[in-house]
């Protein structure tokens, strides 16, 4: 292969997918240390990539805004073409992502064999449904003759300003025991992937009774949810921090916590990226899809044996059979016990 100067990785799916693509970028930088590696992603994820030493440039694709039209797509393709990329990796299996690389005339375009527009790639790699998504993304390297078998976790790099902001917020909340923090992320885009708010509240109360400081995190859309959970817990040791931190600041906060509790959402991948053990609650979806938390001490709490589960790939707005047993069968005490087990493992 000729000298590779510029490599582009296109990932325009959800925030969690972007985090799960970072190991591919990190390994690329190991093999192509003298090449520039750029990432094209959506606006919500761009800030998360700031300071990452393996990403030389971030290109923003506003697929729901100014770049949504064919004209926007063509303009962005021209920007990509002008950068003269030698290789484009496209983990996202969408038509739009594949079309971008093709329109930009990137000579080597690598994607998955089951992608919607596989005919637009130069090389296709089998999509192994039994692998974790991180491992699947890394398998794209096989198109270049690279077989990567080591475990590679995503990394994030909050700045000194991010750390100071987290210090400031904890000080304002008068957190008296910063060494005994547990973070709880109750939000998710999909309702059937969300454990019930009252159970998050009861769990938070149980944790507070064990002298933990419980920090509820989320974006602007989660402010009401986190505030309600904090109120239902009726504890002065449960705090709503939703909407107060950027993604990298949230990552820094999670890094300081002993355990992160989350639905099947981007928050659990944030925790993996800063090496905080995860207790993940799965409802409509299953770990077998390959999107479970990837850390060494991470665990999944789920209801096994239901014939209706999984009900979809991503979850939905409501339970299709109106029972929601996948979540209602998961008790507060069961999750609390899992947290205790994880804490013991980490201490050993």
C-alpha positions in Angstrom: 0.0 0.0 0.0 1.2 3.5 -0.8 2.0 6.0 1.9 -1.2 6.8 3.8 -1.4 10.5 4.6 -5.1 11.1 5.6 -7.7 8.7 7.0 -11.3 9.5 7.6 -13.7 7.6 9.9 -17.4 8.4 9.3 -19.7 7.7 12.3 -23.0 9.7 12.3 -25.2 7.5 14.4 -26.0 7.9 18.1 -23.7 9.2 20.7 -23.0 5.7 22.1 -22.0 4.5 18.6 -19.5 7.4 18.4 -17.9 6.3 21.7 -17.8 2.7 20.5 -15.9 3.8 17.3 -13.1 5.4 19.3 -11.2 2.1 19.7 -11.0 1.8 15.9 -9.5 5.3 15.7 -7.1 4.6 18.6 -5.8 1.4 16.9 -5.6 3.2 13.5 -3.3 5.7 15.1 -1.1 2.9 16.4 -0.6 1.4 12.9 -0.6 4.7 11.0 1.3 6.9 13.5 2.5 9.3 10.8 -0.9 9.7 9.2 -3.7 12.1 10.1 -6.9 10.5 11.4 -10.0 12.6 11.1 -13.6 11.8 12.3 -16.8 12.9 10.7 -19.7 12.9 13.2 -22.9 14.7 14.3 -22.9 18.0 16.3 -24.0 16.4 19.6 -20.9 14.2 19.6 -18.3 16.7 18.3 -17.6 18.2 21.7 -17.0 14.7 23.2 -14.0 14.2 20.8 -12.2 17.4 21.9 -8.7 16.9 23.1 -8.5 13.3 21.9 -4.9 12.7 20.8 -5.8 10.2 18.1 -8.2 12.6 16.3 -6.4 15.3 14.3 -9.6 16.9 13.1 -13.3 16.6 13.7 -15.7 17.3 10.8 -19.3 18.0 11.8 -22.2 16.6 9.8 -25.5 18.2 10.8 -27.7 15.6 9.2 -30.8 16.9 10.8 -30.0 20.5 10.1 -28.1 22.4 7.4 -26.6 19.3 5.8 -29.9 17.3 5.7 -30.6 18.1 2.0 -28.9 16.6 -1.0 -27.3 20.0 -1.5 -25.8 19.9 2.0 -24.6 16.3 1.4 -22.9 17.4 -1.8 -21.2 20.4 -0.1 -19.9 18.2 2.6 -18.6 15.7 0.1 -16.7 18.5 -1.6 -15.1 19.4 1.7 -14.1 15.8 2.2 -12.8 15.5 -1.4 -10.6 18.6 -0.9 -8.9 16.9 2.1 -7.7 14.1 -0.2 -8.3 11.2 2.1 -6.6 7.9 1.2 -8.9 5.7 3.2 -12.4 6.1 4.6 -13.8 3.7 7.3 -17.6 3.7 7.6 -18.8 1.7 10.6 -22.2 3.3 10.3 -24.2 1.1 8.0 -26.4 3.8 6.5 -26.8 4.9 2.9 -25.9 8.5 3.7 -22.6 7.6 5.3 -21.6 5.3 2.4 -22.7 7.9 -0.1 -20.6 10.6 1.5 -17.4 8.6 1.1 -18.3 7.7 -2.5 -19.2 11.2 -3.5 -16.0 12.4 -2.0 -14.1 10.0 -4.2 -12.1 8.5 -1.4 -10.1 5.8 -3.2 -10.3 3.1 -0.5 -13.8 2.9 1.2 -14.2 0.2 3.9 -17.6 -0.8 5.3 -19.7 -3.8 6.5 -21.0 -6.4 4.1 -24.5 -6.0 5.4 -24.5 -2.2 5.0 -27.4 -0.6 3.1 -25.1 0.6 0.4 -22.3 -2.0 0.4 -22.0 -1.6 -3.4 -20.5 1.9 -2.7 -17.5 0.4 -0.8 -14.1 -0.7 -2.2 -13.9 -3.4 0.4 -16.6 -5.0 2.6 -16.0 -6.9 5.9 -18.5 -9.4 7.3 -20.6 -8.1 10.2 -20.3 -10.6 13.0 -23.4 -10.4 15.1 -21.8 -12.4 18.0 -19.1 -9.8 18.6 -19.2 -6.6 20.7 -19.6 -3.5 18.6 -16.1 -2.4 19.5 -14.7 -5.7 18.1 -16.9 -5.4 15.0 -15.6 -2.0 14.3 -12.0 -3.1 14.8 -12.7 -6.0 12.3 -12.9 -3.4 9.6 -9.1 -3.2 9.8 -8.9 -6.7 8.3 -9.5 -5.1 4.9 -6.0 -3.7 5.3 -4.6 -7.0 6.5 -4.6 -6.0 10.1 -6.0 -8.5 12.7 -6.4 -6.8 16.0 -7.3 -9.3 18.8 -6.4 -7.3 21.9 -9.1 -5.6 24.0 -9.2 -1.9 23.3 -11.4 0.4 25.4 -12.5 3.9 24.3 -10.7 6.8 25.8 -12.0 10.4 26.6 -10.0 13.4 27.6 -11.7 16.1 29.7 -9.7 19.3 29.9 -8.4 21.1 33.0 -11.4 23.5 32.5 -13.7 20.5 32.5 -12.2 19.3 35.8 -12.5 22.8 37.4 -16.2 23.0 36.3 -16.9 19.6 38.0 -15.1 20.9 41.1 -17.3 24.0 41.1 -20.6 22.1 40.8 -19.7 19.6 43.5 -18.7 22.5 45.8 -22.0 24.3 45.1 -23.9 21.2 46.0 -21.9 21.0 49.2 -20.9 17.4 48.6 -19.2 16.4 51.8 -17.9 13.0 50.7 -16.4 13.3 47.2 -14.7 9.9 47.6 -18.1 8.1 48.0 -19.9 9.2 44.8 -22.3 7.1 42.7 -23.6 8.4 39.4 -27.1 7.5 38.1 -28.1 8.2 34.5 -31.9 7.5 34.3 -32.5 8.9 30.8 -32.6 7.4 27.4 -34.1 8.3 24.0 -36.3 5.1 24.0 -39.0 4.7 26.6 -38.8 0.9 26.6 -35.1 1.1 27.5 -35.9 3.3 30.6 -36.2 1.7 34.1 -39.1 3.4 36.0 -38.4 6.7 37.7 -39.8 5.6 41.0 -37.4 2.7 41.1 -34.5 4.9 40.3 -35.7 7.0 43.3 -36.0 4.1 45.6 -32.5 2.8 44.5 -31.1 6.3 45.1 -32.6 6.3 48.6 -31.1 2.9 49.4 -27.7 4.2 48.3 -28.0 7.4 50.3 -28.8 5.3 53.4 -25.5 3.6 52.8 -23.7 6.9 53.0 -23.2 7.4 49.2 -23.7 10.7 47.5 -25.9 10.0 44.5 -25.5 12.2 41.4 -28.3 12.1 38.8 -27.0 13.1 35.4 -28.4 13.8 32.0 -28.9 16.4 29.3 -31.3 19.2 29.1 -34.1 16.8 28.1 -33.5 14.9 31.4 -33.8 17.9 33.8 -37.4 17.2 34.7 -36.8 13.5 35.1 -33.8 13.8 37.3 -35.4 16.5 39.4 -38.4 14.3 39.9 -36.3 11.3 41.0 -34.3 13.4 43.4 -37.6 14.7 45.0 -39.1 11.2 45.2 -36.0 9.9 46.9 -36.7 12.3 49.8 -33.0 12.4 50.6 -30.5 15.3 51.0 -27.8 13.0 49.6 -29.4 12.7 46.1 -28.7 15.5 43.7 -30.0 16.4 40.2 -27.1 17.6 38.0 -29.0 17.2 34.6 -28.3 19.9 32.2 -25.4 21.4 34.2 -22.5 19.7 32.5 -21.2 19.2 28.9 -20.5 15.7 27.7 -16.8 15.8 28.6 -17.6 17.4 32.0 -20.1 14.6 32.6 -17.3 12.1 31.7 -15.1 13.7 34.2 -17.8 13.5 36.9 -18.4 9.8 36.1 -14.6 9.2 36.3 -14.7 10.3 40.0 -17.6 8.0 40.9 -17.2 4.5 42.3 -20.0 3.0 40.1 -22.2 4.3 37.3 -25.8 3.0 37.1 -27.5 3.4 33.7 -30.1 2.2 31.3 -28.9 0.8 27.9 -27.8 4.3 26.8 -24.7 6.4 25.9 -24.0 7.0 29.6 -22.8 3.5 30.2 -20.3 3.9 27.3 -19.2 7.2 28.8 -18.5 5.3 32.0 -16.5 2.6 30.2 -14.4 5.3 28.5 -13.3 6.7 31.9 -13.0 3.2 33.5 -15.8 3.6 36.0 -17.6 0.2 36.7 -21.1 0.1 35.2 -24.3 -1.6 36.4 -26.5 -1.4 33.3 -30.2 -2.1 33.3 -31.5 -3.7 30.1 -35.1 -3.9 29.1 -36.3 -4.0 25.5 -32.8 -4.7 24.2 -30.4 -7.5 25.0 -26.6 -7.6 25.5 -26.4 -10.1 22.7 -26.8 -7.2 20.2 -23.2 -6.3 21.1 -23.7 -3.0 22.8 -23.3 -4.0 26.5 -20.8 -2.2 28.7 -17.3 -3.4 27.8 -15.3 -2.8 31.0 -13.8 -5.5 33.1 -16.1 -5.1 36.2 -19.2 -4.1 34.3 -22.5 -6.0 34.7 -25.9 -6.1 33.1 -29.2 -6.5 35.0 -31.9 -7.9 32.9 -35.0 -10.2 32.8 -34.1 -13.4 31.0 -36.6 -15.9 29.6 -39.2 -13.6 28.2 -40.5 -14.7 24.8 -41.2 -11.1 23.8 -37.6 -9.9 24.4 -35.9 -8.3 22.6 -38.9 -6.5 21.0 -36.8 -4.4 18.7 -33.2 -3.3 17.9 -33.3 0.1 19.6 -36.4 0.0 21.8 -39.6 2.0 21.3 -42.1 4.4 22.8 -44.2 1.8 24.6 -44.2 -2.0 25.3 -45.8 -3.7 22.3 -47.7 -6.1 24.5 -48.5 -3.6 27.3 -46.8 -5.6 30.1 -43.3 -4.0 30.3 -42.2 -7.1 32.2 -38.7 -6.7 31.0 -38.4 -3.7 33.3 -41.0 -4.2 36.0 -39.5 -7.6 36.9 -36.2 -5.8 37.9 -36.5 -4.7 41.5 -34.6 -1.9 43.3 -33.1 -4.4 45.7 -31.7 -6.5 42.8 -29.9 -3.5 41.3 -28.7 -2.4 44.7 -27.3 -5.9 45.3 -25.5 -5.8 42.0 -23.9 -2.5 42.9 -22.7 -3.9 46.2 -21.2 -6.9 44.4 -19.4 -4.7 41.9 -18.0 -2.5 44.7 -16.6 -5.6 46.4 -14.9 -6.8 43.2 -13.3 -3.5 42.6 -11.9 -3.3 46.1 -10.3 -6.8 45.9 
